[in-house]
Amino acid sequence: MSSLIEQAAQRLEQLRQAGVNIPEIDSPSSPASQLSASSTPGAAAFAAAAEAAAAGAAGQGAAARGRLSEPAEPVSLSRRVELDLNRLSQGGIVTPNAPRSHLADQYRVLKRPLITNALGRGAASIAHGNLIMITSALPGEGKSFTSINLAMSIAAELDHTVMLVDADVARPSVLRVLGLPPGPGLLDLLEGKAEMSEVLMRTNVDKLTVLPSGSPHPRATELLASEAMKQLLDDMATRYPDRIIIFDSPPLLLTTEARVLATHMGQIVMVVHADRTLQSSVQQALATIESCPVRMMVLNKARSDAGGTYGYGYGYGYGYGYGYGSPSDAKQEPAKS
């Protein structure tokens, strides 16, 4: 039993030398602690006191180490960025505090079936339903504008958060449109050069975070097709059940990255430029994503009246079907590409 006392005393002395404040307990050399082998109750009491002190000291030590090592903002937190909401609103982006508009109402209509499917409340359960890819057949059809506005609209929901991922790794534009500087992101995660907490941007829109495309890489397609990407998307889809993740992807007929990304998605929204994109291009693009269970079509820049104003139309199909949305009655400025 004396060895137990000696071990406890040594432990306390080590903690004191480390600078931890330990309540005074009689040491084995004091008269009160000169216990014989038969003094089991006293030995047990001393050991229990030592263990309690050690446990408390460990907590104090951890707190002290945290105070000494932590920077002003914990490194585990994502970087916070400020969006110029007034500038974005002037550029046609739906912002949280902007007055109600026809454009905002159109995105409310557009997001509702997507959210329903993401939560598994649709006609059928959809794997990775909260992973939503926004794409187009060709460049300049408004997919990035749609991605950002859809993310902003979902961020206004009371019960959901949204992550906007710039997955157009060849020609990223989300940060540019949002007025944010370039930085590491998706490709750096896939290469193992960064952690999510280091690249994710928390914005001043409370429920919106942004994941940049990251550093350009000559084998971007292979990274998006890698097992690391599959594991990352699985983690993103399941870690936060209330989070909806929007991917601004490359055009389907321009690069192969979008087709690879599409294989992991639960829902795909394809933006079509009215009066410009050929039906054959739309059909060819749809053929590349036919494995996705839900594909929604958004008709962008559709003329809605004789005055030549523009609006969104939308429609959606399941399985291998597709359809064009009817032109919207709402008036708006032409969408940005």
N, C-alpha and C positions, 0 to 999 in steps of 0.2 A: 504494500500500500504506500510505503514511503516513496517508491519510484513514481507513483501516480502524482503525489504531491510535488515531487521535484520537477516532473514534466510540466505541471500546471504553472509552477513558479517560474520556470524557464520561459514558458510561453508569455506570461505577463511581463517579464523583464524585457523580452524581445519587442513587445508592443510599446513599452515605455521608451525604449531606445529609439523606436521609430517615430517618436514624437506624439503618440496617441495618449490622450488624457484618460488614465485608468484610475478608478476609485481605489483608495488605499485598502489593501487586504494584507493581514499579517503574513509575513514571509515565513518559510520553514525555519529560519534561524531565530525567530522571535520566540519568547517563552510560550506564548499561547499556541504556537504551532508545533511544539516539540511533542509529536504524537508517537506513541508506540505502535507496534504492529497490531495490538489488540484494540486500538482506538479507532475502530472502523467508522462510527458515526461522525467523529470529527474530521477524519480524512475525507469522507464522502461529502461533507458540508463544504470543506475547502475546495475540493475538486469541482463541485457544482458551482460555487461562487466564481471560481476561475473560468469555468466554461461560459457562464453568463457574462462575465466581464469581457472575455475574449470575443463573444458574439457581438456585444455592443460595440466593442472597440473596432471590430471588423467593419461594422456599419459606419462608424465615425471615420475610419481610414478611407473607406470608399468615397464617402462624401468629400473628405479633405482632398483626396486625389482628384476627384471630379472638379472641385473648385480650382485646383492648381492647373489642371490640364485643359479644361474646356475653354474654347474661345468665346467671344461675346455671343456668337450664334453657334449652337451645336452643329458639328459637322454632319450629323446624321440627318439634319433637316435640308430640304431642297433649297436651291437658290431662289430668292424672291425677286421678281421683276415687276416694274410698273408699266402698265399699258396706258398710252395716251387715249383715253376713251373718247374725248371730244374729236380728236383727229380721226379715229377709226369710224366714228359715227358720220362724220363729214364724207368719209370715203365709202359709205354704203354698208358698213358693218353694223349689225344689230348689237347694241350695247345695253347693259342692264338698266341704266337710268334714262335711256332715250324715250321720248314720247311714243305712244302706241302708233304703229304704222302698218300699212298694207304688207310691207315686206316682212315685218315681224310676225304678222298673222299667218302669212304663207309658211314661214318656218315652223310655226306652231302646228300647222296641219301636217307638214312634212315629217316632223319628229315624232308625232304621236304613234304611228304604227311601228316605227323603229324602236321606241321605248317599250311598247307592248311586247314585241318579239324579244327584246333584250331581257326582259323580266320573265320570259317563259309563259306569258299570258296569251299568246297567239293561238292559232288553230292547231299548231303542233309545236312540240318542244324543239328548240334549235340549239345545237352545240355551238358554244362561243357566240351566242346571240348578241352579247354586248360588245363584240368586236365588229365595227362597222367601217367598211372601206368606201371612200369617195373617189371615184375615178371618172374617166371619159374615154372616148375612142381616140381622140386626137388632142393636141395642145390647144389652148385658147378657148375652151368651151365653158370655163367657169367653175372648175372643180375645186380650186383652192378657195375661191370666194364662197362656194357652197360649204366646204369643210369648216371654215372659220365661223360662218354664220350659224351653221347647225350646232357647232360646239357651244357658241355663245347662247343660243336658244336653249339648249339642254342644261347649261349652267344656271339658267334662271329657274329650273325646277326646284321644288322644295325638298325632294327626297332623293336626288341623284347628284353625283359629281361626274365630271367629264374630264378625260385626258385627250388632248389633241396631239397627235403624232404626225410629224412631217416625215412621211415615208417616201416622198419623192426624192430619193437620194441622189439622182442625177441632176435634177434642177430644183432644189429646194426653194420654196418661196414663202412659207408660213411666217418665219421670223421676219423676213423683209416686210411683208404686209403688216405685221403687228408692230413694226418699228423696233425690233429687238436685235441686238448684235449676234453674229454667228457664234456657235460654241459646240462643244462635244455633245453627242447624243446617241441615237439608235445604233449607228455603225460602231461607235466606240464601245457600247455595251456588248455587242455581238463579238467583238474582237477580244473582250476581256480587259480592255484598257480603262474601264470606268465602272462605277457602281451607279445604280439608278438614282440614289440620293445625290450624286454629284452632278448629274446632267439634267434632272427634272427641274423645270421652272415653275414655281408657284406664282400666280399672278394676283393682281389686285381685284380681279373678279373672283370672288370667294371660292367658288366651286370649280374653277377652271385651272388646270395645269397643262403645261406644254412640254413635249419631248421633241427636241430638234432632231434633224436628220443625222447630224454628226459630221465627223471628218470624212471627206471624200476618200473612196477606196476603189482601186481598180477591179476588185472582185466583189463588188457590192451584191451582184446577183447571187453569187455563191453564199455570201453571208446571210442573205435573206432566206435562202433555201436550206440553211444549216440546221443541225439539231439544236444549236444554241438558240436560234430564232424560235423554233417550235417550243422549247422549254420556256423562253421568255414570254411568249404569247399565252401559253398555258397559265403561267404565273400571273400575268396581267389580267387574264379573264376571270380567275378564281380568287385572287387575293382580296379584292374589294367587291362584294356582290352588288353594291349600290353604284359602282362606277361604270360609265359607258365610255368606250374608247373609240375615238374617231381617227381614222388613218387617211391622210391626204396622200394618195398614191400617184405614181406616174400614169400617163395615158396608156391604155391597154395595147394600142397598135404602134406605140413608139419604142418601148423597151420591153424586156422580158421580166423586169422586177415586179411589175404589177400583177402579172399572171402567177408568179411564184407566191406573192403575198396573198392573192385571192384564195389560194388553197387552204389558208388558215382562218378565213373570215366566216362569220356567221351570217352577215348581211352585207350586201354591196349596193351602193347607190351610184348609178351611172348618169352623169350629166351630159345632156345632148344640146348642142347649139341649134336652136330653131332656124330653119331656112338656110342652113349652111352645111351641117353634117349630112352626108349622104346616107340613105337607108342601108346601102350595102356595107358601109363602114360600121354602122350600128350593129348590124347582124354579125359581121365578122368579129367585132369586139365582144358581143354577147357570147359567141361560140367559145371564147377563151375562158369564160367564167361560168360555164354551164354547170359545174359541179357545186356551186354555191347554192344553198337551199332557198335563199330569199334575195331577189334582185329587184331593186326599185329604179324606175326611170324618172329623171327630172328633166323637163323641157325648159331650157334656159333661153331668155331673150325672145319669148314668144310674143308676137304682136297681138295685143288684146283688143284694140279698137281701131277705128278708121284714122285716128289721129297719130298712129304710129308709136304709141307708148308700148313699153315692154312689161312682161310679167313672167312669173314662173308657172309652169304647169307640172303636174306630177302624175305618176301612175306606178303601179308595181305589179310584179308577177311572181309566182312561186314556181319552183322546179325549173323546167326548161322553157317556160313561157316568158314573154316579154310584151310590153305595150307602151304606147306613147301616151303621155298625159295630155289632157285638153288644155288649151291656153287658159291662163288664169285671168280673172277679171281685175285683179289688183294692178295698180300702176306703180312702176318703180323705174329707177335708172338702170341702164344696161349693166349686167353683172360684170365684174372684173374677171380676168382669166386667171 
